[in-house]
Amino acid sequence: MKFGIIGTGIVGTALALRLEEKGHYCIGVHTRSRSSYERFCRYLPKNHLTLDELASTADGLFITTQDDLIRTVAENLSIRPSIKSEQLWVHCSGSLPSTVLRVKEDLSVRCLSLHPLQAFASIEKALEILTGTHFGIEGDDEEFGEGLVNDLGGIPHRILASQKSMYHAGAVVASNYLVVLASLAVELFAEAGFQENEALASLIPLMRGTLYNLEQVGLPQALTGPVARGDVKVVQGHLDHMPSKLKGIYRELGLKALELGEDKKALQGLTYSPEDLNKLKSMLGHLFN
């Protein structure tokens, strides 16, 4: 495939390199940022082309701009006089459906979304971890998209375009909110006398161990701790000593942990004692009574 890149950030650069390594050919790039283009060329020297040149020549165009520019780029492409027939337009947003690219129904283009389910901090890191990265795919030619993901070394998953916001929300919870949970834990450690830097350094190995458990035994078996054990006194002690501003989120997370705890016990052929279960539901669900 002869392809072009529109937007030469981390994702666009990493995709271009990996696709060229698999025999596809990048005919050129288009970007508004000179510094971004110069950085791209340090990895893969390519000509800077106009949108007209890309639209008329490429078999596929990867629109790897910020999410709020994807529609604008598609609109600008749609007015080009000589778009190559059956050209593939691809964006890499996790939240927008592939249909955001279809600005005109009569355009003879295929629209596809390939979203890498990964947080890329740099081009080097992206190149390092693309292999094994899971991708969400939806759009006009999902089978071809799966082939592209395989070429990138990724693992493809077809998703429902109508529920893509839920897919993206799940990714946000797993990635962004993991940082939020770490911040919450650091606040609680601070109450016990830890400095912020030593609190985080102490918690990261614990979090890493939990991720390892998730990899090894999955859900709900990886759940441990007082809610999983049904240790009412420990949970009550947390709430008795915790700053009021943190109790709400602790309780809501605790209720979700209790659901997982019930599932885990069911797999083991066990149940919470009715007394402990009611007490946990009462103290954790206090805000909702």
N, C-alpha and C positions, 0 to 999 in steps of 0.2 A: 504494500500500500504506500502510495505517495501521500504524505500528510503534512499539514502545516500546524503551527502552534500560535495561538493568539493569547498573549499573556505569558510572559516568561518568568514566572515566579518559581517557587520551589517545586510544586507539583508538575508544572509544564516542563521544566527543565529535566526533572527525573524521568518523566514519561518518555520524552523525546530520546534520551540516551538509551533507555532500556529497549524501546521499540526499534531503534536503529541497530542495536546489538542483535536483534532477532530478525534482521533482514528487511525491515520496513525502511523507507527513506524519507527524511525530513527535507522538504523542498525549501523551507524558509520559515521565518517567524514574523510576527507583528506585535509590537508593544509600544505604549506611549512613553515608557521610561527608558532613557538612554543607559542609565546605570544597570537596570535589569537586563537589558539586551547585552551589554558588555559582559556581565556576569555569565549569562547563558553561553556566550561565545567562548568563554574560558573552558567550558566543558564540551561544547559542540559548536564549532564555528559554522554559522549559517548566515545567508543573506537576510537582510531586513526587507520584507516585501510589503506591498500595499495590499489592502483587502481585495482589491480587484484582481491582483495577480494570484492571490491564494484561492479566491473563489473560482477562478476560471481554470486552475491547474491541478489542485489537490484532489485526491480521492476522498480524503477525510480531513476535517478541521477539528482540532481540539481547542475548545474555548476554556482556558484555565485562568480566567480572571477572577476577581472578587465576585461573590454571588450577585451583588446589586448591579453589576455591569453586564451580566450574561445576556439578559434580554436586550439591552442596548446594542451589544455586539451582533446579536442575531438580527435585529432590525437593520443595522448598517449593512450586514451581509445580504439581506434579502433584497436590497435595492440595487445590487450589482447587476449589470446588464448581461453578464455571461457566466452564470453559476453553472458549474459542471453538473451534468445530469446525474441523478442518484447519488450525489455527494453525501457523505456521512458527516453530520455535525454532532460533536460529542462535548458534553460539559461534565465537570467533576464535582458538582455540588452535592452535598448530602441532603439538603433540605428542599431543593427545587426539583420538580418533575422534568422529564425530558421534553414535555410539551411546551415548556417555556421558550424553547427554541423555534417552535412552529408559529411564526408570526404571520404567515400567509398560508392558507390551506392549499393554494395552487402551486406552491413551490415543490419542485421535484427533488427533495432532499429527504434523507432519513435522519431522525433525531434520536439520540441515545444518551443515557446518563451512566457514567462509570464512576462510582464514588469509592475511593480507597478508605477503608475503615481503620484509619491510623492517624496519629498526630505526628506530623513531620516538622521537626525543629530547624532543619537545615537541609540543603541539597545532599550533602554527604550522608546525613542520617537517613534521608529518604532512599537513596541508592542502596544503603546498607540493609534496610528493612522492607523494601518493596516485595522481595521474595518472601512469600508466606503471608503477605497482607491479604485480608479478606476484602472483597469489593461487592458493593450493592449495585445491581444492574437492572435497568428498566428502560424500555423504549421500543423503537421500531424494529430493530434487528438484534435481539438479545443473544441469539446464537453466535452472531459475529462478535458481539461484545464479549461473550465468554472466551472466544478465541483470543481476543486482544488481552484480556486479563491473564489467560494462560501464558501468552507471550511475555507479559510483564512479570511472570513468576508468582502471580497472585492466585487467590481462591475465589471463584465467582459464585454469587448468590443472586438469583432472580427475586426481585421484590415487587410489591404492588405499588404502582404509581399513585393510586388514590390514598394510600396509607404511608406515603414517604415521610410525612411529618412525624409519624410515630417511630419509624426507623431512625430518623435523625434525633428524636428526643431520647431514644435508647442509647444512641452513641454519646450524646451530651451527658447523660447520667453516668455512663461508664467511664468517660474521660474527664470532662470538666468538673463534674460533681465529686469525683474521687479527690480532686484537689480541695474542694470545699470540705469534704469529710476530714481530710488531713488538717485543715485549718481549725475545724471544730475540735478535733482531738488535741491539737496544740493548745487551744484555749483552756481545755480541761486540765492538761498537764501544767499549764501556768498556774492554775489554782493550787496545784500541789507543790509549787516552788520551782518548777523548771524554767530555765531561760528558753526563748523561742527556738534558737538554733539547736540547743541540746535536746529539746523536745522532739523536733522534727527528725533529728538524727537517730533518736531512740525509737521513733515510731515506724520509720521506713522499713527496717528489717521485719517488723511485725506485719506490716502491710504486704511486703514481698512474700512472706511465708503464707499469708492468706491467699494471695494470687496463685501461689504454687499449689495449695490445697484445692482451689477451684479447678486448676488444670488437671489435677490428678483424680479427684473424686466428683467434681461437678456440684450441681445444685440438687437438693438442698443439703447434701452431706457435708459440704465444706463449712456449714454454720457451726460455730462453737460459742462458748460463753454462757453467761448466766441465764439469758432468755432461753437458749437452746436446752439448758439443763433444768429449767423451771425453778431457778433459785430466786424466790420471791424476795428474801431478805436483802440480797445483794442489790437487786434492782431498786428496792425501796431506799437503800442506803445511797445509791447514786442520786436519786431524786431529792433526798433530804439535804444533801450537801451541794448540789449543783446550783450555779447561778440561775436565777429565774429566767433570764433571757434565752438560756439554752435548753430549758426543759421541754419546750414545744417540739423542737426538732428531734430531741432524744426520744420522746414519746412516740412520735410518728414513725421513726425508724424502728423503734421497739415493737410496734404493732406489726410492721412488715416482717421483722425477725420472728415474731410469734407465729405468723402464718407459715414461714419456712420451718420453724421448729416443729409445728404440728405435722407438716409433710415429712420431715426427717424421721420423727418418731413412728409415723405410719409405715414407712419403709422398713423400719426395724421391728415392726409388730408391737409397738409400744404406744402409749398415750400419756399425756399429762394427767396428773391427778385432777379431778374436777375442782377441788379446792384451790390448787395452785393456778390452774388455768383461769379460773374466775378472778383470782386476785391480780394476776398479771394483766388480764384484760381491763380490769377496773383501774389499776394505777396507770397503765399506759394509755388507756382511752379516756382519761380524766377530762381532757380538753373538749371531748366530743359528747360528754354526758350533759 
